[in-house]
Amino acid sequence: MFEAFSFTITPFDRLTPAERDHVMAVSDIVVWPKGATVLRGEEASGHLHIVLKGLVQELSGTEVLAAYGPGESFDIKALLGSAGTSTFFAREDTVCQLLPQETFLDLTRTNPGFGAWFHQEMIDRLRDLAVRQANREMTSFMMARIRQAYIHPAAYVGADCSARDAVAAMKATRSTSLLVREEPGADGTPARVGILSDRDLRDAVILDGAPVTSPVGPLASYSMISLDIDDFLFNALVVMTKHGIRRVVVTEGEAIAGILEQVDLLGFLANNSHIVAIRVERASDLADLRAASAEIPTLIQALHGNGVKVQFIAEMVTALNRRIFAKLFELLAPPGLLENSCLIVMGSEGRGEQILKTDQDNGLILRDGYTCPDLESITAEFSRSLIEFGYPQCPGGIMVNTPEWTRPLAGYRAAIHGWVYHPDEAAQLNLAIFYDAAPVAGDATLLDQARDYLIETLSANDMFFSHFARPTLSFDTPIGLFSHLKGEQLDIKKGGIFPLVHGVRSLALEKRLQERNTIDRIRALQTLGVFDATLATELTEALLAMLELRLKLRLAAGETGTQTDNFIRPDQLNRLERDLLKDSLSIVKRFKEFITYHFHLKMF
């Protein structure tokens, strides 16, 4: 059975004939069935494990750190003197050759080439660990939600409460603000809730000389700024910075959950020194904004290196990209244009699924009757600046610097009517990306009106939706019989991501759904009974697996700025990655059959 081991594998090809004979003489062969635990972190193995057959996963808790296939070895860290913390798990029936620790250490000392290889691997692992630790503080903050910070309970007083009693209430609740409830007026004025801070009381009583018996109703601010409890914590910091305030009201559903104070937020932030969002918000010119945009690739690397799931990375990057687009528009556009237009992003950016920068897909909806004399130069500068920031020009011209994508609401309505009733290939593409559109800056109700018109205008003719869904089948999914991957390199976007996204989009459009994100659409379609729970789960997991795999390979290739291609070479994947790709493409292939049946595509 020892003949199964090959000494052509690095670094065992560096052993002398005598050393190879000794390895063969002292090694053992051990077999583990699928699902068995090979080694626990707290156990001392005493052996180097060399995989001859099967697949072993290295786990930290539930996170998969690595996978080892034939010819690969593991538990080097423990053998070289570092305490082991990982658990090794047989994902398949596995056969390993076990080299005793004493023999392994002797070889590393007496054979410099052999030992150098393992020590370098150890150094690489430690370096990776150091990078992860250095980024952990940034990652934890950037991914944190408001509910993870301390939220002061909502403490209410009436509008007729005196300033003295309000100070006493703040002292009792150990807060620096109160919510002021103003009752409905006799003249029909509706009830209001405002916020009163300690600064408001100080300015009124000390600076302006108001009596301490003065009611606090007139001192409160009734234009409260609020954020949802599940919003990003960094968003709260951005909002406070932008508006020059020290607290925001936190809502959960329709109710007020409490107050988030700046001091508590900064306490959570502590030692974090790399907040891209704040740099974006504080940017005073294009150079500042360009510098902030340039930090996003570093953030992506840090989040991914720290094991953050691709879904949350996409959500984070989407929020940052939209802030950059909004800030750029605010720097370039006069107030009148900001008030009378809506800047939109479309396609993957609109769906919130873009991570690395791809082609620009943006547009501008103008209020009917509004004109801006410098509009052409403003939109040209906007597109040019985004190119400088690393967002490539769209080959199809889907950008604000083209008249087709910067026009009044009435013009968009006319275009939507044409896309629906004259659905040629270009019209279907425009309709698809516009259905994904999301507002970024300006008056968001303009986009709401345009999307409402789209939903109202949709034809009830099944043939329309069949034509719209047909591009789902445009590209071959490179998976053959018995889950065989087809080709030396695969286009994961054309073969996997696009058919899944567009198929779900077609079903969502047919059901007139308002959701933009593909996973949100899958959930909504499941609720409507279009998908059962199994298919919905499979589609979600397949999409996330393909996005994760594409991101990992692009980052490994050094493509942290833009998405340059979507090709994957199966021979560069480990066994776990190949299995994930096979499973995902098999799900896509079955989903295409579902779409074919649902939209009767075999009739065309």
Secondary structure, 3 states (H helix, E strand, C coil): CHHHCCCCCCCHHHCCHHHHHHHHHHCEEEEECCCCEEECCCCCCCEEEEEEECCEEEEECCEEEEEECCCCEECHHHHCCCCCCCEEEECCCEEEEEEEHHHHHHHHHHCHHHHHHHHHHHHHHHHHHHHHHHHHHHHHHHCCEHHHCCCECCCEEECCCEHHHHHHHHHHHCCCEEEEEECCCCCCCCCEEEEEEHHHHHHHHHHCCCCCCCECHHHCECCCCEEECCCEHHHHHHHHHHHCCCEEEEEECCEEEEEEEHHHHHHHHCCCCCCHHHHHHHCCCHHHHHHHHCCHHHHHHHHHHCCCCHHHHHHHHHHHHHHHHHHHHHHHCCHHHHHCEEEEECHHHHHCCCCCECCCCEEEEECCCCCCCCHHHHHHHHHHHHHHCCCCCCCCCCCCCCHHHEEEHHHHHHHHHHHHHCCCHHHHHHHHHHHCCEEEEECCHHHHHHHHHHHHHCCCCHHHHHHHHHHHHCCCCCECHHHCECCCCEEHHHHHHHHHHHHHHHHHHHCCCCCCCHHHHHHHHHHCCCCCHHHHHHHHHHHHHHHHHHHHHHHHCCCCCECCCCEECHHHCCHHHHHHHHHHHHHHHHHHHHHHHHCCHHHC
